Amino acid sequence: MMSVRSSQRASSFVARSALALLLATGMLGSAGCGHEAHATPPPPSTQEIAQQVSAEAAAGFTAAPASAPAPVPATFDVADLAQRTTPVVVNITTTQKVAAASGGPGFGGIDPFDFFFGPQGGGGGGERSPRSPGRSLARTALGTGFIIDAEGFIVTNAHVIEGADEVKVRLADEREFAADIVGRDPKLDLALLKLRGASGLPTAALGSSEALRVGEHVLAVGNPFGLGHTVTLGIVSAKARSIGAGPYDDFIQTDASINPGNSGGPLFNWKGEVIGINTAIRAGANGIGFATPVDALKDILPQLREKGHVERGKLGVLFQPLTADLGKAFGMDTPKGALVSDLEPGGAAARAGIKPGDIVVAVNGTPIHHAEDLPRKVARHAPGTTIKVSLLRGGKPVEVTAKLDQLGDVDGGDDDAKPTRGPKAPATSANKFGFQFSDLGGGGVRVDRVTDGESELSPGDVLLEVNGTPVRDGKALEATLGKLKPGTVAVAKIRRGKVTRFAALPVR
């Protein structure tokens, strides 16, 4: 897992100096491409060349269906886009009073001001006062937000206002307002503020992150290092990135320059719609930033405004990804979906008849391509909602309905607990299957040593079943394994610590 820090962390990206002109064929323009990305229109000869090359390229391809997305222009007026979007972006300054000897935990368990600025000081430089026991310090942090309502509702990152005693917001026209925290959602790292006494403000249009395509131009506007409104241009580098920030990782990756102070700021598409909220950067990397998709924001905005927090539905399953070997063992050509490894007793999934070993392939008809998709799809529904869950059970499709419970503060998930290890008994060799095992007192078989470096088993795992056959002792396990044909893959149900999961056993 890569190390990712918030965009408040003191690391920087190299700013982009020019935008290359990309023609419809993917070729570079012959001259003046740096200017054509800005307000100056291209000369007629360049347009004629572009049209001619595009027509020649199109002749070699089948026409796109009517439902295909509208093409993104190769050039657009970036200066005009910046002028239209900057008024809806705000600079946020928070103040927190903390005891000098404490400095409580912040985003990711880090002191919030060290998290924003690093241990050497805050803002654009300088050092904080020394920490003295019993001394109270007023410390400030910087961030960005954007206006979504003319009456002064502002969206930003939750970590920007975490622990804040006072929040001030400065608009693009230099007016400054005090702000109240209306609601926050730490799981998505989003927060909603309300300006005191504001009205008639310009508002940002919210676009669709689902419709966003890799390669589209995007514009980031923010308050890096406290410099004020700063515009950077880039493209969408990837979608659906998981960076280990939480259970609902689904980030847009961009190479638009994002720096400390950009957190909570908008990422605009070429039409001027917000399609993401700039949230994180990868420390030590250039051109790698991450934004929360705006569709996730739209899902929770009503609850943030009305309740101040977000209530999510819970299915009550422990699940795991499908590896290539596990997919083969379950008879799948391409491993897709989330493999149910265990159930919460009496939970929504158990009541619906879902079983360990089922593979969740869709929720309300929306495909689950990766295991990480499952908690995001379920959490979009409120507690008490009835959803349709499409499964594969023994290679056959099954559909059930489940009434969701309420998700608590602690998420259920596929947490790989450390295996518990008792006294090691004399091992029986089973190198044909890549591990050695021994009987457990009172029944069962424990993995003592793994001899196959690619095995999904770990020492300390307890084997419960192989291909659905219970494993009572080592003798029964050997009899079951002996019936397997070389080149096939068996499915082992194991207990790892307190977590039950599945592992593939390739037969050599």
C-alpha positions in Angstrom: 0.0 0.0 0.0 1.5 3.3 -1.0 1.9 6.1 1.5 -0.6 8.9 0.9 -0.8 12.1 2.8 -3.4 14.9 2.6 -2.8 17.8 0.3 -2.3 19.8 3.5 1.0 18.0 4.0 4.0 20.0 3.2 5.1 18.5 -0.1 4.7 20.1 -3.5 4.2 19.3 -7.1 5.9 20.9 -10.1 3.4 23.3 -11.7 2.5 22.7 -15.3 3.8 25.4 -17.6 1.8 24.8 -20.8 -0.9 22.6 -22.2 -0.1 20.5 -25.3 -2.7 20.7 -28.1 -4.0 17.2 -28.7 -5.7 16.7 -32.1 -8.5 14.1 -32.5 -6.1 11.6 -33.9 -3.8 11.8 -30.9 -1.1 13.7 -32.8 0.6 16.9 -31.6 -0.1 20.2 -33.4 2.8 21.4 -35.6 3.2 24.8 -33.9 1.9 27.2 -31.3 0.3 24.5 -29.2 1.1 26.3 -25.9 -0.9 29.4 -27.0 -3.9 27.4 -28.5 -4.7 26.0 -25.1 -5.4 29.6 -23.9 -7.5 32.5 -25.0 -5.9 33.1 -28.4 -7.8 31.1 -31.1 -5.8 29.0 -33.5 -5.1 30.4 -37.0 -7.3 29.2 -39.8 -4.6 27.1 -41.4 -4.1 25.1 -38.2 -7.9 24.5 -37.9 -8.0 23.3 -41.5 -5.2 20.9 -40.9 -6.8 19.5 -37.8 -10.1 19.0 -39.5 -8.4 17.3 -42.5 -6.4 14.9 -40.3 -9.4 14.2 -38.1 -11.5 13.4 -41.2 -8.9 11.0 -42.6 -8.6 9.2 -39.3 -12.4 8.9 -38.9 -12.6 7.3 -42.3 -10.7 4.3 -41.0 -13.1 3.6 -38.0 -16.7 2.6 -37.6 -19.0 5.5 -36.6 -19.7 5.6 -32.9 -23.2 4.6 -31.7 -25.7 7.4 -30.9 -25.3 6.7 -27.2 -21.5 7.4 -27.2 -20.4 10.3 -25.0 -20.0 13.7 -26.7 -16.4 14.3 -27.7 -14.3 16.5 -25.6 -12.8 19.4 -27.6 -9.0 19.2 -28.2 -8.7 22.9 -27.3 -10.8 25.2 -25.1 -10.4 28.6 -23.6 -8.6 27.9 -20.3 -8.5 31.6 -19.3 -12.2 31.9 -19.8 -12.8 28.7 -17.7 -10.6 30.0 -14.9 -12.5 33.4 -14.9 -15.9 31.6 -14.7 -14.9 29.2 -12.0 -12.7 31.2 -9.6 -15.6 33.2 -8.1 -17.1 30.1 -6.5 -13.9 29.0 -4.8 -13.1 30.2 -1.3 -10.1 30.2 1.0 -10.6 28.7 4.5 -8.6 29.5 7.6 -9.3 27.6 10.9 -8.0 28.3 14.4 -7.7 25.8 17.1 -6.7 26.3 20.7 -4.6 23.4 22.0 -2.5 22.8 25.1 1.1 23.0 24.1 1.9 19.6 25.6 -0.9 17.8 24.0 -1.7 18.2 20.3 -4.5 15.7 19.9 -4.8 13.3 17.0 -5.9 14.6 13.7 -6.7 13.2 10.3 -5.2 9.7 10.1 -4.1 9.8 13.8 -1.7 12.6 13.2 -1.6 16.0 15.1 -3.8 18.1 12.7 -1.4 21.0 12.5 1.7 18.8 12.0 -0.5 17.0 9.4 -1.3 20.3 7.6 2.1 21.9 7.8 4.7 19.4 9.0 6.6 19.5 12.3 8.7 22.6 11.4 5.9 25.2 11.3 2.8 26.4 9.6 1.5 28.4 6.6 4.0 29.6 4.1 7.0 29.2 6.5 8.2 30.2 9.9 8.1 28.2 13.1 5.5 27.7 15.8 6.1 28.6 19.3 7.8 26.0 21.5 5.5 23.6 23.3 5.5 24.4 26.9 3.6 22.3 29.5 0.4 24.1 30.5 0.6 26.7 27.8 -2.3 27.2 25.4 -1.5 27.9 21.8 -3.8 29.2 19.0 -2.8 27.5 15.8 -4.1 28.1 12.3 -4.6 25.9 9.3 -5.4 26.7 5.7 -7.7 25.0 3.2 -10.0 25.5 0.3 -13.8 25.1 -0.4 -16.4 26.0 -2.9 -19.9 27.5 -2.8 -22.9 25.3 -3.6 -25.7 27.5 -2.4 -26.3 31.2 -2.8 -27.1 31.5 0.9 -23.5 30.5 1.8 -23.2 26.7 2.0 -19.6 25.7 1.5 -18.2 22.2 0.8 -14.6 21.3 1.9 -12.7 18.4 3.4 -13.5 17.2 6.9 -9.8 17.2 7.8 -9.6 20.9 6.9 -12.0 21.9 9.8 -11.1 19.0 12.2 -10.8 20.3 15.7 -11.4 23.9 14.7 -12.7 26.4 17.3 -13.1 29.1 14.7 -13.6 29.0 10.9 -13.2 32.0 8.6 -13.9 32.0 4.9 -12.6 34.5 2.4 -14.4 34.9 -1.0 -12.7 35.6 -4.3 -13.9 39.3 -4.0 -12.0 39.5 -0.7 -15.0 39.6 1.6 -14.6 37.5 4.7 -17.2 35.6 6.7 -17.3 33.6 9.9 -18.6 30.1 9.2 -20.4 27.4 11.2 -19.8 23.7 10.7 -23.1 22.2 9.6 -22.1 18.6 9.1 -19.2 16.3 8.4 -18.5 12.8 7.1 -15.1 11.5 8.2 -15.5 8.4 6.1 -15.5 10.4 2.9 -13.5 13.2 4.4 -16.2 15.8 3.5 -17.7 18.7 5.4 -20.4 21.3 4.9 -20.1 24.8 6.3 -22.5 27.8 6.4 -21.4 31.4 6.2 -23.0 33.8 8.6 -24.9 36.6 7.0 -24.1 35.7 3.4 -26.6 35.8 0.5 -26.7 36.2 -3.3 -23.4 34.3 -3.8 -22.3 32.7 -7.0 -22.6 28.9 -6.9 -20.7 26.0 -8.4 -22.4 23.6 -10.8 -22.0 20.0 -9.8 -21.2 17.6 -12.7 -21.0 13.9 -13.0 -17.9 12.0 -11.9 -19.4 8.8 -13.3 -19.5 10.3 -16.8 -15.9 11.6 -16.5 -13.4 9.9 -18.8 -9.8 9.2 -18.3 -7.8 11.7 -20.4 -10.3 14.6 -20.0 -8.8 18.0 -19.1 -9.5 19.2 -15.5 -8.8 22.5 -13.7 -7.9 22.6 -10.0 -8.5 25.9 -8.1 -7.3 26.3 -4.6 -5.3 28.1 -1.9 -1.9 26.4 -2.0 0.5 27.5 0.8 -1.9 30.4 1.6 -1.2 32.1 -1.7 -4.8 32.6 -2.5 -6.7 31.6 -5.6 -4.4 29.6 -7.8 -5.3 27.7 -11.0 -3.6 24.6 -12.3 -4.4 22.5 -15.3 -4.1 18.8 -16.0 -6.0 15.7 -17.1 -7.8 12.8 -15.4 -5.0 10.2 -15.0 -7.2 7.4 -13.7 -10.5 6.7 -11.9 -11.6 4.4 -9.1 -8.2 4.6 -7.3 -7.9 2.9 -3.9 -5.2 4.6 -1.8 -5.9 3.0 1.6 -7.6 6.2 3.0 -10.8 4.4 4.1 -13.5 1.8 3.3 -15.0 3.9 0.5 -11.8 4.6 -1.5 -12.9 5.6 -5.1 -10.6 8.5 -6.0 -10.1 10.4 -9.2 -6.3 10.6 -10.0 -5.1 13.7 -11.7 -1.8 15.4 -12.7 -3.2 18.9 -12.1 -0.8 20.4 -9.6 -2.2 20.1 -6.0 -0.3 21.4 -3.0 -0.8 22.0 0.7 -3.8 24.3 1.1 -5.7 22.8 -1.9 -7.6 20.4 0.3 -11.3 20.7 -0.1 -11.0 22.7 -3.3 -12.9 21.8 -6.5 -11.7 19.9 -9.5 -13.5 21.3 -12.6 -14.1 19.6 -15.9 -13.7 21.6 -19.2 -17.4 22.7 -19.0 -16.8 24.4 -15.6 -18.6 21.7 -13.5 -17.2 20.4 -10.3 -16.4 16.7 -10.8 -14.2 16.1 -7.7 -13.0 17.5 -4.4 -9.2 17.6 -4.1 -8.3 15.6 -1.1 -4.9 13.9 -1.1 -1.5 13.8 -2.6 1.1 11.2 -2.7 4.1 12.3 -0.7 7.3 12.7 -2.7 5.6 12.3 -6.1 5.1 14.8 -8.9 1.8 14.9 -10.8 -0.1 12.5 -8.6 -3.1 14.0 -6.8 -6.4 12.5 -5.7 -10.0 13.9 -5.6 -13.2 12.5 -4.1 -15.8 12.0 -6.9 -18.5 14.6 -6.8 -21.2 11.8 -7.1 -20.2 10.7 -3.6 -20.7 14.2 -2.4 -24.1 14.4 -4.0 -25.2 11.2 -2.3 -24.5 12.6 1.2 -25.3 16.3 0.9 -29.0 16.1 1.9 -28.0 14.2 5.1 -25.2 16.6 6.0 -27.5 19.6 5.6 -30.5 18.1 7.5 -28.8 15.9 10.1 -25.2 17.0 10.3 -23.9 13.4 9.8 -24.4 10.5 7.4 -26.3 7.3 8.2 -25.4 4.4 5.9 -26.9 1.0 5.3 -25.1 -2.2 6.3 -25.3 -5.6 4.6 -23.5 -7.4 7.4 -20.9 -9.5 5.4 -17.2 -10.0 5.6 -15.9 -10.2 2.1 -12.6 -10.6 0.2 -11.3 -10.0 -3.3 -11.2 -12.9 -5.8 -7.7 -13.8 -6.9 -7.0 -15.5 -10.2 -6.7 -18.9 -8.5 -9.9 -18.4 -6.4 -11.7 -17.3 -9.6 -10.5 -20.5 -11.3 -11.6 -22.6 -8.3 -15.1 -21.1 -8.5 -15.2 -21.8 -12.2 -14.9 -18.2 -13.3 -13.0 -17.2 -16.5 -12.5 -13.7 -15.2 -12.6 -13.1 -11.4 -15.1 -10.4 -10.7 -17.2 -9.6 -7.7 -16.8 -9.8 -3.9 -16.4 -13.2 -2.2 -18.5 -13.6 1.0 -16.2 -15.0 3.6 -18.4 -14.7 6.7 -21.7 -13.2 7.9 -22.7 -11.0 10.8 -25.0 -13.2 13.0 -28.6 -12.1 12.5 -27.5 -9.3 10.1 -29.1 -8.2 6.8 -27.2 -10.7 4.7 -27.9 -13.6 7.0 -31.6 -12.8 7.1 -31.6 -12.6 3.3 -30.1 -16.1 2.9 -26.7 -15.1 1.7 -24.0 -17.7 2.6 -20.2 -17.8 2.9 -18.8 -18.8 -0.5 -21.4 -16.8 -2.4 -20.0 -14.2 -4.8 -21.8 -10.9 -4.9 -21.8 -9.7 -8.6 -24.3 -6.9 -8.5 -26.3 -4.6 -6.2 -29.6 -3.4 -7.6 -28.4 -4.4 -11.0 -25.2 -2.4 -10.8 -22.2 -4.7 -11.4 -19.6 -5.3 -8.7 -16.4 -5.5 -10.7 -14.0 -5.3 -7.8 -14.5 -6.4 -4.1 -14.0 -2.8 -3.0 -17.1 -1.7 -5.0 -19.4 -3.6 -2.6 -19.2 -1.4 0.5 -19.5 1.7 -1.7 -22.6 0.5 -3.5 -24.3 -0.7 -0.2 -23.4 2.5 1.7 -25.2 4.7 -0.8 -28.5 3.3 0.6 -30.1 4.4 3.8 -30.7 2.0 6.7 -34.0 0.2 6.2 -33.7 0.2 2.4 -34.4 -3.1 0.6 -31.9 -3.9 -2.1 -31.5 -6.7 -4.6 -28.3 -8.6 -4.3 -27.2 -10.8 -7.3 -25.0 -13.7 -6.4 -23.1 -16.6 -7.9 -23.6 -19.8 -5.8 -21.9 -22.9 -7.1 -21.6 -21.3 -10.5 -25.3 -20.6 -10.7 -27.0 -17.1 -10.5 -29.1 -16.4 -7.4 -30.9 -13.2 -6.5 -32.0 -12.3 -3.0 -33.4 -9.2 -1.3 -31.9 -7.7 1.8 -33.2 -5.0 4.2 -30.2 -3.0 5.3 -29.3 -2.4 8.9 -27.6 0.8 10.1 -23.9 1.0 9.8 -22.3 2.0 13.1 -19.1 4.0 13.8 -17.0 0.8 13.3 -17.2 -0.7 9.9 -17.4 -4.4 9.3 -14.9 -5.5 6.7 -12.3 -7.9 5.5 -9.8 -7.2 8.2 -6.9 -9.5 8.1 -6.4 -10.2 11.8 -3.1 -11.7 12.8 -3.4 -15.5 13.1 -3.4 -16.9 16.6 -0.7 -19.4 17.1 -0.8 -22.2 19.7 2.0 -24.7 20.6 3.4 -26.2 17.4 2.8 -29.9 17.1 5.0 -32.2 14.9 4.3 -31.3 11.3 3.0 -33.6 8.7 4.4 -32.9 5.2 1.9 -31.9 2.5 4.4 -30.2 0.1 2.3 -31.2 -2.9 -0.1 -28.4 -1.8 2.5 -26.0 -0.6 2.1 -26.2 3.1 2.7 -28.3 6.2 0.0 -28.9 8.8 -0.7 -30.5 12.1 -3.7 -31.6 14.1 -5.2 -29.2 16.7 -6.2 -30.5 20.1 -10.0 -30.9 20.1 -10.3 -31.2 16.3 -9.2 -29.3 13.3 -6.0 -28.7 11.3 -3.5 -25.8 11.6 -1.1 -24.6 9.0 2.4 -24.7 10.5 4.5 -23.8 7.6 4.0 -22.6 4.0 6.5 -24.0 1.5 4.9 -22.3 -1.6 5.9 -18.7 -1.8 2.8 -17.9 -3.8 0.3 -19.6 -1.5 -2.6 -17.7 -0.1 -2.2 -19.6 3.2 -0.3 -18.2 6.2 1.2 -20.0 9.2 -1.4 -20.1 11.9 -4.4 -20.5 9.6 -6.9 -23.1 10.7 -8.4 -25.2 7.8 -12.2 -25.6 8.2 -13.3 -26.9 4.8 -11.8 -28.0 1.4 -14.3 -27.8 -1.5 -17.1 -27.8 1.0 -15.9 -30.9 2.9 -15.3 -30.3 6.6 -11.8 -30.9 7.8 -11.8 -32.7 11.2 -8.2 -33.7 11.4 -5.0 -34.1 9.3 -6.0 -37.6 8.2 -9.3 -36.4 6.8 -7.5 -33.5 5.1 -5.0 -35.8 3.4 -7.8 -38.0 2.1 -9.6 -35.0 0.7 -6.5 -33.5 -0.9 -5.5 -36.9 -2.3 -8.7 -36.9 -4.5 -7.8 -33.7 -6.2 -6.4 -33.8 -9.8 -3.1 -32.0 -10.6 -3.7 -28.7 -12.3 -6.9 -28.0 -10.6 -7.5 -25.5 -7.8 -9.4 -26.3 -4.6 -11.2 -23.8 -2.3 -10.1 -23.9 1.3 -12.2 -22.2 4.0 -9.9 -21.0 6.8 -10.0 -19.2 10.0 -7.4 -16.5 10.4 -7.4 -15.1 13.9 -11.1 -14.2 14.4 -11.8 -13.8 10.7 -13.1 -16.5 8.4 -12.1 -16.3 4.7 -11.3 -18.4 1.6 -8.0 -19.3 0.1 -7.1 -21.1 -3.2 -5.1 -24.4 -3.0 -3.5 -25.1 -6.4 -2.9 -28.8 -6.9 0.6 -29.4 -8.2 
